[in-house]
Amino acid sequence: MSEPTLPPFGDPLTAPFWAAAERRQLVIQRCAACGVYQFYPRPFCLRCGSDAVEWVPARGTGTIYAQTTVHVPVVPELTPPYVVALIELDEGPRYTANVVGGPSAIGDRVRLAWRERAGLPPLPVFTPDREAH
């Protein structure tokens, strides 16, 4: 008997996220019942409990809510120091991501970029939005 084919990283709940990432599109969940956005993925809405959650495109813009600079090596793909931030997406949910492309601070506006990875879907990262006021 053969093993079933698993979506990326073996998690059916996040498969739509990774499929969108392959198209360089950031998606988050939105509840069709109450309209609230959420991330990370769940099988139900955190606000109303409905299971009518759907994947929708995010604008890819937000504000740095918190950030830290990592100085120890954690994974080979990231050479310290690097910035990890909690981004408050314009849709509302907060999203943890690497900030690249220059200095950043809490309160800065950021926009979506992509880190390419060999043999894997690209990772969403954010870069300071120098045009935002």
C-alpha positions as a Markdown table, in Angstrom:
| # | Residue | x | y | z |
|---|---|---|---|---|
| 1 | Met | 0.0 | 0.0 | 0.0 |
| 2 | Ser | 1.4 | 3.4 | -0.9 |
| 3 | Glu | 1.6 | 6.4 | 1.4 |
| 4 | Pro | -1.0 | 9.1 | 0.7 |
| 5 | Thr | 0.3 | 12.2 | -1.0 |
| 6 | Leu | 0.6 | 15.0 | 1.5 |
| 7 | Pro | 0.4 | 18.8 | 0.8 |
| 8 | Pro | 3.5 | 20.9 | 1.5 |
| 9 | Phe | 5.0 | 20.2 | 4.9 |
| 10 | Gly | 2.4 | 17.5 | 5.5 |
| 11 | Asp | -0.3 | 19.8 | 6.9 |
| 12 | Pro | -3.7 | 19.9 | 5.0 |
| 13 | Leu | -4.8 | 23.0 | 6.8 |
| 14 | Thr | -1.9 | 25.2 | 5.5 |
| 15 | Ala | -1.9 | 23.7 | 1.9 |
| 16 | Pro | -3.8 | 26.7 | 0.4 |
| 17 | Phe | -1.3 | 29.1 | 2.0 |
| 18 | Trp | 1.7 | 27.3 | 0.4 |
| 19 | Ala | -0.1 | 26.9 | -3.0 |
| 20 | Ala | -0.7 | 30.6 | -3.0 |
| 21 | Ala | 3.0 | 31.3 | -2.0 |
| 22 | Glu | 4.1 | 29.3 | -5.0 |
| 23 | Arg | 2.2 | 32.0 | -7.1 |
| 24 | Arg | 3.8 | 34.7 | -5.0 |
| 25 | Gln | 0.5 | 35.6 | -3.4 |
| 26 | Leu | -0.1 | 36.1 | 0.4 |
| 27 | Val | -3.4 | 34.7 | 1.5 |
| 28 | Ile | -5.1 | 34.7 | 4.9 |
| 29 | Gln | -8.3 | 33.3 | 6.2 |
| 30 | Arg | -11.6 | 35.3 | 6.3 |
| 31 | Cys | -14.8 | 34.2 | 8.0 |
| 32 | Ala | -17.7 | 34.1 | 5.5 |
| 33 | Ala | -20.1 | 34.4 | 8.5 |
| 34 | Cys | -18.8 | 37.4 | 10.4 |
| 35 | Gly | -16.2 | 38.9 | 8.0 |
| 36 | Val | -13.2 | 38.8 | 10.4 |
| 37 | Tyr | -9.7 | 38.0 | 9.1 |
| 38 | Gln | -7.4 | 35.6 | 10.9 |
| 39 | Phe | -3.9 | 34.2 | 10.6 |
| 40 | Tyr | -2.5 | 31.6 | 11.4 |
| 41 | Pro | -4.8 | 29.1 | 9.7 |
| 42 | Arg | -7.5 | 27.3 | 11.7 |
| 43 | Pro | -10.5 | 25.2 | 10.8 |
| 44 | Phe | -12.9 | 27.7 | 12.4 |
| 45 | Cys | -13.4 | 31.4 | 13.1 |
| 46 | Leu | -11.9 | 32.6 | 16.3 |
| 47 | Arg | -14.6 | 35.3 | 16.7 |
| 48 | Cys | -17.8 | 33.5 | 16.0 |
| 49 | Gly | -16.8 | 29.8 | 15.8 |
| 50 | Ser | -18.1 | 29.3 | 12.3 |
| 51 | Asp | -16.4 | 26.7 | 10.1 |
| 52 | Ala | -17.1 | 28.9 | 7.0 |
| 53 | Val | -13.5 | 30.2 | 6.8 |
| 54 | Glu | -12.1 | 30.9 | 3.3 |
| 55 | Trp | -8.7 | 31.8 | 2.0 |
| 56 | Val | -8.5 | 35.3 | 0.5 |
| 57 | Pro | -5.7 | 37.5 | -0.9 |
| 58 | Ala | -4.1 | 39.9 | 1.6 |
| 59 | Arg | -2.9 | 43.3 | 0.4 |
| 60 | Gly | 0.6 | 42.5 | 1.5 |
| 61 | Thr | 1.0 | 45.7 | 3.5 |
| 62 | Gly | 1.1 | 46.4 | 7.2 |
| 63 | Thr | 2.8 | 48.0 | 10.2 |
| 64 | Ile | 5.6 | 46.6 | 12.4 |
| 65 | Tyr | 4.0 | 45.9 | 15.7 |
| 66 | Ala | 7.1 | 44.4 | 17.4 |
| 67 | Gln | 10.5 | 43.3 | 16.3 |
| 68 | Thr | 13.7 | 41.8 | 17.4 |
| 69 | Thr | 17.1 | 41.2 | 16.0 |
| 70 | Val | 18.4 | 37.6 | 16.1 |
| 71 | His | 22.1 | 37.3 | 16.7 |
| 72 | Val | 22.5 | 33.5 | 17.0 |
| 73 | Pro | 22.4 | 31.1 | 14.1 |
| 74 | Val | 19.1 | 29.1 | 14.0 |
| 75 | Val | 18.8 | 27.9 | 10.5 |
| 76 | Pro | 21.4 | 27.8 | 7.7 |
| 77 | Glu | 19.3 | 30.0 | 5.4 |
| 78 | Leu | 19.5 | 33.0 | 7.8 |
| 79 | Thr | 22.9 | 34.4 | 8.7 |
| 80 | Pro | 22.7 | 36.5 | 11.8 |
| 81 | Pro | 22.0 | 39.3 | 12.5 |
| 82 | Tyr | 18.5 | 39.4 | 11.0 |
| 83 | Val | 15.2 | 41.0 | 12.0 |
| 84 | Val | 12.1 | 39.1 | 12.9 |
| 85 | Ala | 8.9 | 41.2 | 13.3 |
| 86 | Leu | 5.3 | 40.9 | 14.2 |
| 87 | Ile | 3.6 | 42.6 | 11.3 |
| 88 | Glu | 0.0 | 43.9 | 11.8 |
| 89 | Leu | -1.4 | 43.3 | 8.4 |
| 90 | Asp | -3.8 | 46.0 | 7.1 |
| 91 | Glu | -6.6 | 43.4 | 7.2 |
| 92 | Gly | -6.0 | 43.1 | 11.0 |
| 93 | Pro | -4.2 | 39.8 | 11.8 |
| 94 | Arg | -0.6 | 39.9 | 13.0 |
| 95 | Tyr | 1.9 | 37.9 | 11.0 |
| 96 | Thr | 5.4 | 36.9 | 12.1 |
| 97 | Ala | 8.0 | 37.4 | 9.3 |
| 98 | Asn | 11.6 | 38.3 | 8.5 |
| 99 | Val | 12.1 | 42.0 | 7.6 |
| 100 | Val | 14.7 | 42.6 | 4.9 |
| 101 | Gly | 16.0 | 45.4 | 2.8 |
| 102 | Gly | 17.2 | 47.9 | 5.3 |
| 103 | Pro | 16.7 | 49.3 | 8.8 |
| 104 | Ser | 13.2 | 49.1 | 10.4 |
| 105 | Ala | 11.5 | 50.1 | 13.6 |
| 106 | Ile | 8.3 | 49.5 | 15.4 |
| 107 | Gly | 5.6 | 51.6 | 13.7 |
| 108 | Asp | 7.2 | 51.5 | 10.3 |
| 109 | Arg | 5.1 | 50.6 | 7.3 |
| 110 | Val | 6.2 | 47.5 | 5.4 |
| 111 | Arg | 5.2 | 45.7 | 2.2 |
| 112 | Leu | 5.4 | 42.1 | 1.0 |
| 113 | Ala | 8.5 | 40.6 | -0.7 |
| 114 | Trp | 9.5 | 37.0 | -1.2 |
| 115 | Arg | 12.5 | 34.9 | -0.2 |
| 116 | Glu | 13.1 | 32.2 | -2.8 |
| 117 | Arg | 14.0 | 28.7 | -1.6 |
| 118 | Ala | 15.4 | 25.9 | -3.8 |
| 119 | Gly | 12.8 | 23.1 | -4.1 |
| 120 | Leu | 10.4 | 24.8 | -1.7 |
| 121 | Pro | 7.7 | 27.4 | -1.9 |
| 122 | Pro | 9.0 | 30.9 | -1.4 |
| 123 | Leu | 8.7 | 32.5 | 2.0 |
| 124 | Pro | 6.8 | 35.8 | 2.6 |
| 125 | Val | 9.1 | 38.4 | 4.0 |
| 126 | Phe | 8.5 | 42.1 | 4.4 |
| 127 | Thr | 10.6 | 45.2 | 3.4 |
| 128 | Pro | 10.3 | 48.7 | 4.7 |
| 129 | Asp | 7.9 | 50.8 | 2.6 |
| 130 | Arg | 9.9 | 54.0 | 2.0 |
| 131 | Glu | 7.0 | 55.5 | 0.1 |
| 132 | Ala | 4.5 | 55.2 | 3.0 |
| 133 | His | 3.9 | 58.3 | 5.1 |
